Amino acid sequence: MIGEHVADFSVKPTLTGEKVVLRPFADTDLDGMRAALSDPEVIRLTGSTADEDPVEQERILRRWYGTRNAQPDRLDLAVVDRAGGGCVGEVVFNEWSAADSSCNFRVLIGPAGRDRGLGTEAVRMFVGYGFEQVGLHRIGLEVFAFNPRARRVYEKVGFVAEGVLREVKRDGDGWVDATVMSILSHEWERHRGCP
């Protein structure tokens, strides 16, 4: 049964689908992540900020992605497009609670990986790994109201809206809400990411 065993995130798997491979980060992924993280749409949809100093930005990028594979309390995997072989984004389990068998989930897909179903397949594979191999009970996330494309992907995989965090992010001259969503192990067991 799903959720009976709980491992940590020290195992960094390689998961292969029809369209994407999810795998530990390699130095060759920096170009893909650099392109994704500098995309204005990614910056807005993830609530990130762009660092104006390119030297500092590069130093942070190299340090961050150079240490992802050594983190036992989180799982960061590169999303690699099988058609072209390049890294187009990442999937992440973080904010892990071993006691509650739960964690937060996030995904980032850059412009090179959009509108071809890569994100949906990556989310489905990664969430399945979390339940079926790690033994998680709950995977949660937050999605901004101005990101309906991401919310559709989450719903397609089986995430359920739990509530709204009102006006959590400044967006230009206004404010935007975020929806809290989750999926539970017994839900995944029933539909395997295809509700």
C-alpha positions as CSV (number, residue, x, y, z in Angstrom):
1,M,0.0,0.0,0.0
2,I,1.2,3.5,-0.8
3,G,2.4,5.5,2.2
4,E,3.5,2.6,4.4
5,H,7.2,3.3,4.1
6,V,8.8,6.7,4.4
7,A,12.4,7.2,3.1
8,D,14.3,10.4,3.0
9,F,15.2,12.3,-0.1
10,S,18.9,11.2,-0.2
11,V,18.1,8.9,-3.1
12,K,18.2,10.9,-6.3
13,P,16.4,8.8,-9.0
14,T,16.2,8.9,-12.7
15,L,12.6,8.6,-14.0
16,T,12.0,8.1,-17.7
17,G,8.7,8.9,-19.4
18,E,7.6,9.2,-23.0
19,K,8.5,12.9,-23.3
20,V,10.8,13.7,-20.4
21,V,13.5,12.3,-18.2
22,L,13.7,13.5,-14.6
23,R,17.2,13.1,-13.2
24,P,19.7,14.6,-10.8
25,F,21.2,17.9,-12.0
26,A,24.4,17.9,-14.0
27,D,26.7,20.8,-15.0
28,T,25.3,20.6,-18.5
29,D,21.8,21.6,-17.2
30,L,23.0,25.2,-16.2
31,D,22.3,26.6,-19.7
32,G,18.7,25.3,-19.6
33,M,18.1,26.5,-16.1
34,R,19.7,29.9,-16.8
35,A,17.3,30.4,-19.8
36,A,14.3,29.3,-17.8
37,L,15.1,31.5,-14.8
38,S,15.7,34.6,-16.9
39,D,12.4,34.2,-18.7
40,P,10.0,37.1,-17.7
41,E,7.0,34.7,-17.6
42,V,8.8,32.3,-15.3
43,I,9.9,35.2,-13.1
44,R,6.3,36.4,-12.8
45,L,4.6,33.1,-12.5
46,T,6.9,31.8,-9.8
47,G,7.0,35.0,-7.8
48,S,10.8,35.3,-8.3
49,T,12.8,38.4,-8.7
50,A,15.5,39.0,-11.3
51,D,18.9,39.9,-9.9
52,E,20.4,42.8,-11.9
53,D,24.0,41.8,-11.3
54,P,24.8,39.0,-13.8
55,V,28.0,38.0,-12.1
56,E,26.3,37.5,-8.8
57,Q,23.3,35.8,-10.5
58,E,25.7,33.3,-12.2
59,R,27.5,32.6,-8.9
60,I,24.2,31.9,-7.2
61,L,23.0,29.7,-10.1
62,R,26.2,27.6,-10.1
63,R,26.2,27.2,-6.3
64,W,22.5,26.3,-6.1
65,Y,22.4,23.7,-8.8
66,G,25.8,22.4,-7.9
67,T,24.5,21.4,-4.4
68,R,21.1,20.0,-5.2
69,N,22.2,16.4,-5.4
70,A,23.7,16.4,-1.9
71,Q,20.5,17.5,-0.1
72,P,19.0,14.7,2.0
73,D,15.9,16.7,3.0
74,R,14.7,17.7,-0.4
75,L,14.6,16.3,-3.9
76,D,15.4,18.5,-6.9
77,L,15.4,16.9,-10.4
78,A,16.1,18.3,-13.8
79,V,13.3,18.0,-16.4
80,V,15.0,17.0,-19.6
81,D,13.2,17.0,-22.9
82,R,13.7,13.6,-24.5
83,A,13.2,15.1,-28.0
84,G,16.0,17.6,-27.8
85,G,18.0,16.3,-24.8
86,G,18.2,19.7,-23.1
87,C,17.1,20.6,-19.6
88,V,13.9,22.7,-19.7
89,G,13.1,23.0,-16.0
90,E,12.9,21.3,-12.6
91,V,10.6,19.5,-10.2
92,V,11.1,19.8,-6.5
93,F,9.9,18.2,-3.3
94,N,10.9,20.5,-0.3
95,E,9.6,21.5,3.1
96,W,9.6,17.8,4.0
97,S,8.0,16.6,7.2
98,A,9.1,13.1,8.0
99,A,6.7,12.9,11.0
100,D,3.7,13.8,8.8
101,S,4.9,12.0,5.6
102,S,4.3,15.2,3.7
103,C,6.1,17.8,1.6
104,N,5.7,20.8,-0.7
105,F,5.9,20.5,-4.4
106,R,6.9,22.9,-7.1
107,V,7.7,22.8,-10.8
108,L,9.3,25.2,-13.2
109,I,9.2,24.7,-17.0
110,G,11.0,27.3,-19.1
111,P,10.0,28.5,-22.6
112,A,11.8,25.6,-24.4
113,G,9.5,23.1,-22.7
114,R,6.1,24.7,-22.9
115,D,2.9,23.7,-24.7
116,R,4.0,20.1,-25.5
117,G,2.8,18.2,-22.4
118,L,6.2,18.0,-20.8
119,G,5.1,19.7,-17.6
120,T,2.1,17.4,-17.2
121,E,4.1,14.3,-17.7
122,A,6.9,15.6,-15.3
123,V,4.4,16.4,-12.6
124,R,2.6,13.0,-12.9
125,M,5.8,11.0,-12.8
126,F,7.3,13.0,-9.9
127,V,4.2,12.9,-7.8
128,G,3.8,9.2,-8.5
129,Y,7.4,8.7,-7.3
130,G,6.6,10.6,-4.1
131,F,3.7,8.3,-3.3
132,E,4.9,5.0,-4.7
133,Q,8.6,5.0,-3.9
134,V,9.1,7.5,-1.1
135,G,5.9,6.7,0.8
136,L,4.5,10.2,1.2
137,H,1.0,10.7,2.5
138,R,0.4,14.3,1.3
139,I,1.9,16.5,-1.3
140,G,0.9,20.2,-1.3
141,L,1.5,23.3,-3.3
142,E,0.4,26.9,-3.8
143,V,-0.4,28.4,-7.2
144,F,-0.9,32.1,-8.0
145,A,-4.3,33.1,-9.5
146,F,-2.5,34.5,-12.6
147,N,-1.1,31.1,-13.4
148,P,-4.2,29.1,-14.7
149,R,-2.0,26.9,-17.0
150,A,-0.2,25.5,-13.9
151,R,-3.5,25.1,-12.0
152,R,-5.0,23.1,-14.9
153,V,-1.9,20.8,-14.9
154,Y,-2.2,20.2,-11.1
155,E,-6.0,19.5,-11.4
156,K,-5.3,17.1,-14.4
157,V,-2.9,15.1,-12.1
158,G,-5.4,15.1,-9.2
159,F,-4.5,18.0,-6.9
160,V,-7.5,19.3,-5.1
161,A,-8.0,23.0,-4.1
162,E,-8.1,23.4,-0.3
163,G,-8.4,27.2,0.1
164,V,-7.3,30.6,-1.0
165,L,-4.6,32.8,0.5
166,R,-5.9,36.2,-0.2
167,E,-3.7,38.9,-1.8
168,V,-0.4,37.2,-1.0
169,K,1.6,38.6,-3.9
170,R,2.1,42.1,-5.2
171,D,1.4,42.1,-9.0
172,G,2.1,45.5,-10.6
173,D,-0.3,47.9,-9.0
174,G,-2.5,45.2,-7.5
175,W,-2.5,42.0,-5.4
176,V,-3.0,38.4,-6.4
177,D,-4.4,35.4,-4.5
178,A,-2.8,32.0,-4.3
179,T,-4.7,28.7,-4.1
180,V,-3.5,26.0,-1.7
181,M,-3.8,22.6,-3.4
182,S,-2.9,19.0,-2.3
183,I,-3.1,15.4,-3.3
184,L,-3.2,12.5,-0.8
185,S,-1.8,9.0,-1.1
186,H,-5.2,7.3,-1.1
187,E,-6.4,9.6,-3.9
188,W,-3.3,8.8,-5.9
189,E,-3.8,5.1,-5.2
190,R,-7.3,5.3,-6.7
191,H,-6.5,7.2,-9.9
192,R,-2.6,7.2,-10.4
193,G,-2.6,10.8,-11.6
194,C,-5.5,10.4,-14.1
195,P,-8.7,11.4,-12.1
